Amino acid sequence: MAQIAIYEDIYSSEALCIYVHIILKNLRKYKTGYFGNEDNLKLCVRNVLLNKVIESGSSVNLSNSKLSKVYGITHVIITDCKTHSCVKNGIVTINTSIYIDSLQSEDFYNLKVNSAPVILCGVSQEVQQLCNYFKFNKSTLLNRPLGVLLHGPPGCGKTYLGQYLSQLCDGALIKIDGSDLFHPEYGSGALALKKLFNGAIVLSNEGPVVIFFDELDAICPRYENASLGNKQITAALITEMDYLHEKNIAQIFVVGATNTISSVNTALRRPGRFDKEVLINVPTKEQRTTILEELTVSLNMTKDNGAEAVSLSEIALWTAGYVISDLKTLCDEALTHAFDTNFNQAINTVIKRSDFLHALHKVIPTLRKNIGSVVDLQPVDWEDIGGLEEVKTEIRQSLEWPLLYPNALKRMDVTATKGILLYGPPGCCKTTLVRAAATSCHVTFLSLNGAQIYSPYVGESERLLSETFQKARALSPCILFFDEIESLIGKRSSGSGQSRVQERILATLLNEMDGIGASLDQKMDASIVHNHGDDEPTNKSQIINESSRIIVIGATNRPDMLDGAILRPGRLDKLIYVPPPNELSRRAILQIQTSCIPNNGLDLLELSKKTEFFSGADLKNLCKEAGLICLRLGLWQENKAIVTQEHFLKALDIVKPSLSEQILKQYCKEM
């Protein structure tokens, strides 16, 4: 409500009647006859506003005036003003009729006013239903107390939503965090909580009250992780919530917010306490577009059709895994960069596409922070990989087709591949193939190996693996890549303690891949919307399949060491052999590797014939060695040095192939 100054010397017509909303210092005193009756209260209001020009929507703040102490009125809000003319302002005289719309205590009013206006956008259907419940039930909001637990990754808008719910129902917001409850005195936290609930019960007589617990998992953790103070506060909260239900105290809404719902005390998640659990997940592409539209509504952006035109749908595609706070930071960083690059024209700064590209490299999404497994993926094009055309086709068919041709696969009743195993000799670019697939699909790429998973603490490895899958679901669509997977999950046996650790990790991995390791409310909405026919590929800037889709890819040099359970249908059921490059592929690899090397024309056909049993890594090493030989022979002329065929032939005497016919035959026998 805007507070508008009221002047006595402005000419205006006489106000015939005004409707007011009165804020009292102590509402209970009025109800017990402090003012005598309503007529006395109207007289007090007339004395306050006499000879003042007022208008509809204005607010008179009396909290620091002597009149507040005399009359006990802190604010008078003008809801409507009627005059002889059509204008909505007039002078209050002794003949002006005063009508009281409603009364409210100062405490309730301050809890409403201190909550900044919130605009909610880009939310899931479940969150929208919760908002609609409040929006359309303001008068009879609750016929019983209700508790809701909001959970989701950091920065996704849980606190924002709690504030928004209180505004939807036109209620008071009581926000509680750990600092409000944790005190050094024994039992002080439980007493403070009881006092807050008693105050909320009193305020509920005036309207809806939302009690919001931020970081509930820190206030009421599971008993095994709780301190004595936590246990006392948890017990007090349970008692107070049970009391609300026992006495059926309506219009009190208890909201909790947590990043890790599994860390919240299970006693609070029972019926009658936090009845409803609402997941606020990472926004989908469509939701990110909506959020960006709201965040950039006041920004001046390039909208022509040039190279610097800003496309919010394109930015939404780039920002998979970004939550609301990340998108806001992204827009702020783009604006800052635009100011820095156009300092002389700061007033008329226009945000360009390049500003957002700069911001994307600066802003790290919240979900990617403190995760060792998330790789800063350097773009790799399919053209950067020489040869292996059949392997590329198989990988693209398994990864890209479900995203680019969803209708075609659905019509043929073809389900998307859940897992792929790339096996073959070392150095044949299995990892590079996966990186190229992630680049072409515009998806998050997570990479794990045994060193990142294994821990000396019992159960820690399984926990890290489960958390990685949870992060992958939040960042979906996502490629989860296990390099040297045989070191992580070998065959089950009754061997050493190391084997038992691998068995536990294998069991956890199988559960996660089967969908057992995560409850349904922890997964993103699996509904898929398709807008394109199956005769045309979906444009990459319009990929909309952002369900809880995780492609698990394993790479191994030793497929014989893998447990058979991981290769069953529904797991790593797509087996792709990545062979060493043949003569044609070796020539293509050498052409790519030598494209950046100064040379006087190399006979790549001869080199490809002389490099039998060379892997892709061997060929790269060969080019490196040829360059070093060139520098050794003419180091004093390094700016003029040119690699020749002779340098490569000398390098062939040094670099030997890492593969052999015997090794390749072994792969044919194993799979």
Buried (B, 14 or more C-beta within 10 A) or exposed (E): BEEBEBEEEEEBEEBBBBBBBBBBBBBEEBEEEBBEEEEEBBBBBBBBBEEBBBBBBBBBEBEEBEBBEEBBBBBBBBBBBBBEEEEBBBBBEEEBEBEBEEBBBBBBBBBBBEBEEBEBBBBBEBBEEBBEBBEEBEEEBBEEBBBBBBBBBEBBBBBBBBBBBBBBBEBBBBBBBBEBBBEEEEEBBBBBBBEBBEBBBBBBBBBBBBBBBBBBBBBBBBEEEBEEBBBBBBBBBBEBBBBBBEEEBBBBBBBBBBBBBEBBBEBBBEEBBBBEBBBBBBBBBBBBBBBBBBBBEEBEBBEEEEEEEBBBBBBBBBBBBBBBBBBBBBBEBBBBBBBEEBEEEEEEBBBBBBBBEBBBEEBBBBBBEEBEBBBEBEEBEBEEBBBBEEBBEBBBEBBBBBBBBBBBBBEEEEEBBBBBBBBBBBBBBBBBBBBBBBBBBBBBBBBBBBEBBBEEEEEEBBEBBBEBBBBBBBBBBBBBBBBBBBBBBBBBEEEEEEEEBBBBBBBBBBBBBEEEBBEEEBBBBEEEEBEBEBEEBBEBEBBBBBBBBBBBBBBBBBBEBBBEBBBBEEBBBBBBBBBBBEEEBBBBBBEBBBEEBEBEEBEBEEBBEBBBBBBBBBBBBBBBBBBEBBBEEEEEEEEEBEBBBEBBBBBBEEBEBBBEEEBBEBBEEEE
